[in-house]
Each structure stands twice: as structure tokens, then as C-alpha cells.
Amino acid sequence: MDSNPKRRSSAILEGASRAPARAMLHAVGFTQEDLQKPIIGIANTWIEIGPCNYHLRELAEWVKKGVRDAGGTPMEFNTVSISDGITMGSEGMKASLVSREIIADSIELVGRGNMFDGVVALSGCDKTIPGTIMALARLDVPSLMLYGGSIAPGKFHGKDVTVQDVFEAVGAHARGAMSDSELQLIEDSACPGAGACGGQFTANTMAMVGEFLGISPMGSASVPATVEQKQQVAYEAGKLVMELFKRDLRPSQVITSKSIENAIASVACTCGSTNAVLHLLAIASEMGVPLEIDDFNKVNVRVPVICDLKPGGRFMATDLYHAGGSPLVAKRLLEGGLLNGDALTVTGKTIAEEAAHAKETPGQEVICTVASPIKPFGGQVILHGSLAPEGCVMKLSGHNKLYHRGPARVFDGEEAAFAAVQSGEIKPGDVVVIRYEGPRGGPGMREMLGVTAAISGIAELCDSVALLTDGRFSGATRGLVAGHVAPEAAMGGPIAVVRDGDLITFDVKTRQLNVEISEEEVASRMRTWREPVPRYTRGVFAKYAATVSSASRGAVTAAGPAQTKQAQPALAITGKAK
């Protein structure tokens, strides 16, 4: 450890020529002594719009206290956030995935502009987590990500509920199975305070990914948002970043092939959100670590589901915390030989050393053992085939079906599909196809929780209807669904020429998603297909659509025109952890 490491910030703050810069910082309260210490950027994603990030302003104060007590000077700044739960089912949902890139860009920009010596990034809702990690990967200065924590469960007729239950209650209300007063009651009860959505949905999935990547301290993410311990977690994060500065320990030393494989295993064993595929591809891309979409199959085939979590299971994220949290999950995977135990974390310890401190609550039912799993294989599968040449992602939670064959019901956009479900047009056996919702075509790759919840709540067709889209699914989605179909319709993927009545087959065992028409017929239809006129011709959505890559590459934005595919070497995943 260097007792006097070089400060990047000295280029801005040291010497007579930097007096104007110091003068401006004096104006906002920083003293000469403050500016002679390591400068730590506190990247906050606080917003007043929604519970996921609402408490981060208060949490940041504890991080800053930790930095100061450890000998540093914190400088807090803010970036944007879009609430998926609030915008779901509306045009506003197009902004969600776009925000991931803007979060990463803005944190990188402020970090580079101010030449911080280290960074602590605070995240809450879905896209703030990968967005902050992507920014830390780009900056590659001593840094860590701190997750704000899960919301407490709501109570409805004595049962724990989440916002997922409200979405499904809307469907039940529409078909007359729930009264106005009952809908109002669950609306008022489901979200009792600050914190991200309470199941193993996208936010909690990606928060655990942060721990298994090593960029978040092990055990920090599973501490719920509103428990008093969260303040201590934030304080310790502030102290820890100063240790990272002294050691010059950077994200490039932490986010490696081994840690990415560990992160995929954490998603597999908890039956986490399909969005993790998209985000891990993006994080790997930022870090320069080779990763392909099919690498997720290699991990999921050998890692069983050992956590009984919503949306497919019984328990909430807060239950996971009380059972033993993410350290116990890591310990179970290590016991089964399913984790790279020598992968380094931001604490300076390996993930195996961190997992050794796990404490299991006697009698807990949330986390099983690898020897007695809930399912023998992971919660996600990558399919290819005539409908998804570049691949698509399917979630294996909330159902046991491994095969479905049925006629296509095709919709150009989410709203049309939702209306068809609501009006009773979708029948058992159908395959709902929602297209032109991809990264470019949406733009922004909207999540389809409104439609999938409607299938469950309105029509009670969760077990008899399949759905596929070039858009995304919320982490709260359950049922037989395939998302991220690539190439997307707007890029001329085969999904663009599917017609009502075409027979579509999901076959999980063979990893295939096919439409039963000949290659000649597909080619004939493609000759008459025309790329649609962009929905936005200026502004942020137009810029995003012009630069975003295929979902099979993580829907990352590039400096030049978007490409449908880019060859890159495969991650060194052999199917066996080392």
C-alpha cells in the first residue's frame, strides 16, 4: 500500500496557476485543507420521482462522512434516473434503457472533468445500477458502487406484496375479479416506503450482480433501504473508497472474466431478471472483457436455482437478507464448486474470503443447498433459431414448461398487444409476438410487464400462452416469455416478417425458437419489407436509435452507426468454476 499515492486531482487543484479553480471551490465551502486531500466524487442518482432512489440523498451524507473520517474530501454530484415501475406501459418507458447510457456518460463526464481521485456511485432503481458500474469501468479509478437497498414488503390481507401484485391486480380488476375498493387498497399498501422493488426483479438482481462482480462490498446490497444498518453500510463504503485510493485498486482489477462468470452464476441461482443478460454484456464491453450471449447458457446449464424468490418463488428480497443475504448465496455456490473463489473484490479480499463470513439464520427457507436445489438448472436460457439468429433470452421462473407450439398473434407495438389481451382476443395456445420495440425500433426496448401481467391477471393464461418480443421484460415478469429477440424488427430481423397464424415453436431443450415457414418464404417476405420511418427524428431518442447496437451485444451505444453484430472472442467459460 502506498502511504502517499499520487492524486489525479492535483492537476486541477495544486500550484499557483490553479488559484482560480480553488477560488471557485472556496465559494461553495471547501477549505484549503479540504483541497489538499484526495478528492472523492460521490455520484448520486437521487430523484424525488419514485421510491427506489428517494432516500439516496440521505444515504450520501453517510458516505461523505465515511470519506471525511478516512482523510478524504467528498464532492457530491447528481445524474438522472427513470423509474421503470412508474413509466411501465407508457411511452415514457422508452426512456428507461436510454437512461442507462446517459447515467454512464454523465458520471464519466463529471469524473473526467474534475479528475477525481476516487468515486462512490450510489444506485437504486434498475438502470442506475448498470449505468453506474459502466461509468466506473470507463473511469477506472479507485471506486465502488453502493446500492440503496430493497423496499420493505407491503401488506395486503395479511400477505406480503410488491408492485408486481399491483400490476396483476389491474388485470384481475379488468376481468371483474377484483373490486374498485380492493384495487385501491392494494395500490395504497404495496409500496410502504423508500427502496427498490422488493422481489428478485431487475434492481435486486443487478445489485447482487454488483456484489458478485466485486465492485460492491459483499453483503452491502442485500441490506434493505430503510433499516438502520444501511447507514453504517454507507459510512463504511465511504471509508472503503479511501482504502481503495491508498491501494490504487481499480475496477479493471476487479471486473474480470472470473468475476463476470460469478455474476452470471448469481443471476442463474436466484432466477434473476433477464435484463441481467443485457447489462452484463454492456458492462463486459465497457471493461473490455470478452463476453457473448451464449456464455450465459454455459453457466445456467450447470448452476441450479437455490433461492426461492419472487416473481417465480415465495419470498422477498428482505427475506433473503434475514436468511443470510448474498454472502450465504456465495457460500452455497462455493460449496458446490460453482464459483471462482479467488476473484478479487473491492474489500481487498477474495469472494471466497467474504463468503466465509456468511451467517445463516436457523430454520430459513429462502436459500437451499446446491445438493437439494429448487431446480437443477439456472433460471435463464438463450435460444437461437429461425426467429432469433443472434439469440434471445428466456426466463424459466413461474412455470415449468419447456415446450410450446402455437399460432402467432402479431402486434406492432406494446399498446396493441395489451388491448388485444384486455379485450379477450388472446386464446390458450397462442404465441403473442410484439415487435418494433427493440433498442432501435422502440427506441429504448420497453419492458412488457403490463402485457405479461395482463395475461396472468386478465385472462389467466399464464400457463397456456407464450410471448416473444424484440423488447424486454421486467424482472417481475413470469410465464413463458422470450425477450431481446435479435436481430430486432427495425433492423430487418426475421421477427419483422412473421404473420398472424404462422406456427411458432419454443423448445428449451434444444435451445430453439423457430417459425415454421421455409427460408424461401422468409426471403420472399423480406423482399417486400421496408425499414420503418424512425419514430423520433431529433433529440435524445433519435441520437440513441442512431448509435445503439443489437440487444445481443448489450444494446450499448457506439461512436459510429449502429451495427447488427460484432464478432468478438468468447469469454473463457468452460462450464466449470476454478
Salt bridges, closest charged atoms under 4 A:
GLU14 OE2 - ARG7 NH2 2.82
GLU61 OE2 - LYS64 NZ 3.03
ASP69 OD2 - LYS65 NZ 3.24
GLU76 OE1 - LYS64 NZ 2.78
ASP84 OD2 - LYS127 NZ 2.52
GLU101 OE2 - ARG100 NE 2.70
ASP105 OD1 - ARG138 NH1 2.70
GLU108 OE2 - ARG112 NE 2.83
GLU108 OE1 - ARG138 NH1 2.92
ASP126 OD2 - LYS127 NZ 3.82
ASP160 OD1 - LYS155 NZ 2.54
GLU168 OE2 - ARG478 NE 2.96
ASP180 OD1 - HIS173 NE2 2.56
GLU182 OE1 - HIS157 NE2 2.58
GLU243 OE2 - LYS246 NZ 3.82
ASP248 OD1 - ARG250 NE 2.82
GLU261 OE2 - ARG302 NH2 2.64
GLU286 OE2 - ARG138 NH2 2.92
ASP294 OD1 - HIS384 NE2 2.62
ASP295 OD1 - LYS298 NZ 3.22
ASP308 OD2 - ARG314 NE 2.59
GLU335 OE1 - ARG332 NH1 3.86
ASP342 OD2 - LYS258 NZ 2.73
GLU360 OE2 - ARG332 NH2 2.87
GLU365 OE1 - ARG314 NH1 3.41
ASP412 OD1 - ARG435 NE 2.57
GLU414 OE1 - ARG446 NE 3.61
GLU415 OE2 - ARG446 NH1 2.85
GLU425 OE1 - ARG409 NH2 3.79
ASP430 OD2 - ARG409 NH1 3.93
GLU437 OE2 - ARG446 NH2 2.53
GLU447 OE2 - LYS127 NZ 3.55
GLU447 OE2 - ARG472 NH1 2.89
GLU460 OE2 - ARG175 NH2 3.00
ASP502 OD2 - ARG525 NH1 2.74
GLU516 OE2 - ARG405 NE 2.72
GLU521 OE2 - ARG525 NE 2.82
GLU531 OE2 - ARG440 NH1 3.56
